[in-house]
Amino acid sequence: MLRNLLASAAASTLLLAGAPSFAADLKSAVADDYDYIFELYKHFHANPELSFKESQSAERMKAELEPLGFSVTTGIGDDWAKEKARADNGDLIDGVGGYGLVAVMENGEGPTVMLRADMDALPLQERTGLPYASTVTAIDYRGQEAPVMHACAHDSHMAILIGAARRLAEMKDQWSGTLVLIGQPAEEVGLGAIAMLEDGLYERFPKPDYVLATHTSGWDSAGDVTYTAGYALANVDSVDIYVKGVGAHGSAPQFGKDPIVISSQIVNALQTLVSRELDPLKSGVVTVGAFQAGYKHNIIPDAAHLQITVRSYEDDVREKLLTGIKRIAEAQARSAGLPDDLMPEVVIEDTYTPSTYNNPEMTERVMTAISAELGEKRVYARPPSMGGEDFSRYGRADADVPTVIFWTGGVDPAAMKAAREGKGPLPPANHSPFFAPVPEPTLKTGVHAMTAGALELLGEK
């Protein structure tokens, strides 16, 4: 297991300074509540909903939270989601909307702490073989029919959030402040957080002093919690390059301008963006994930299409990569002799996922509290990832709001140990049709950690 020695040393220092621990009572309470949370998790798993169609998930969360004493509002982001759907499709698919949920519990003077869980599932056919496996097929917000599965563990996120809510409601005599819980739609398409923020999340409801989330990980052992201080997840941009050319017969290439050759040269030249234009101490990824052109062996087509994912942490690196892609595409077209009216069209998707930055001070504070609860051997640092998460937008929306997302391990520890020792395959991870977290240690650890993190950030009675 990877360890960040510096972070571990800092955590140990804080522990020695007397970080609070509710370990005995909290651990027992989480264990006693496990059967209830597991049944809830199975419900969410068997009834997944696609992005911007999470109506039943939001209603179930509301039904769980209101009896605990939370004031619950649903439909946050509805207008933004519908406008986006109309812009993408030209029409509004039945059932599409913004199903964001906000639950508020005021409990005296003190900080406002926001806990977030995402609700949407993926268009994927489940192949786990679980007795509570999804058999759902649905229409997505763009009108495409697909099987649906909680392959990214958002079902566990909802169950963990409700489990933490149950614990915190029961422990109101031990904390003071305002607790805000959010059920976020459409994380998988990178649009749910912005929909809620554009609908006044920070204006209509208590503005948070801290925002905390967890994500169940298919790369970490169940029972463990991992974290990254600073940049944890990447900017994620999608770029399309529409390369133009002049079609011709395959036997007479001299009469055409081959977009396949031009596109191939673009693909090769793009490899120099990271290797020769970025500071070696900074990170970036430019991956051409799709290349479509032509229909037949002996026809030179008149167009080609490249689809690219671009990853970065710092915003200046992002800008350098995106600018470089456009420059390289046009340069390769000009070198092939194409005129100005046949320059490639470079389209950068306007709604991107910003990089996630875990506030270092908040990270140290929260992970020290979680470590005090779970034990230091179960809580450790991991390297940053080039994956993306629109959780980043909660910190981006206001520079004065620190945010932290940590990972709750979801993989059978024995299988992970065997894989790391080269004695077995890597277990299926997030976005695999075979991925299913080991329920008991995953849910217990997630609820315990999230509750401990919230208690650390809230004021004491």
Secondary structure, 3 states (H helix, E strand, C coil): CCCCHHHHHHHHHHHHCCCCCCHHHHHHHHHHCHHHHHHHHHHHHHCCCCCCCCHHHHHHHHHHHHHHCCEEEEEECHHHHHHHHHHHHCCCCCCCCCCEEEEEEEECCCCEEEEEEECCCECCCCCCCCCCCCCCEEECCCCCEEECECCCCHHHHHHHHHHHHHHHHHCHHHCEEEEEEEEECCCCCCCHHHHHHHCCHHHHCCCCCEEEEEEEEEEEECCCEEECCEEEECEEEEEEEEEECECEECCCHHHCECHHHHHHHHHHHHHHHHHHHCCCCCCEEEEEEEEEECCCCCEECCEEEEEEEEEECCHHHHHHHHHHHHHHHHHHHHHCCCCHHHCCEEEECCCCECCEEECHHHHHHHHHHHHHHHCHHHEEECCCCCCCCCCHHHHHCCCCCCEEEEEEEEECHHHHHHHHCCCCCCCCCCCCCCCCCCHHHHHHHHHHHHHHHHHHHCECC
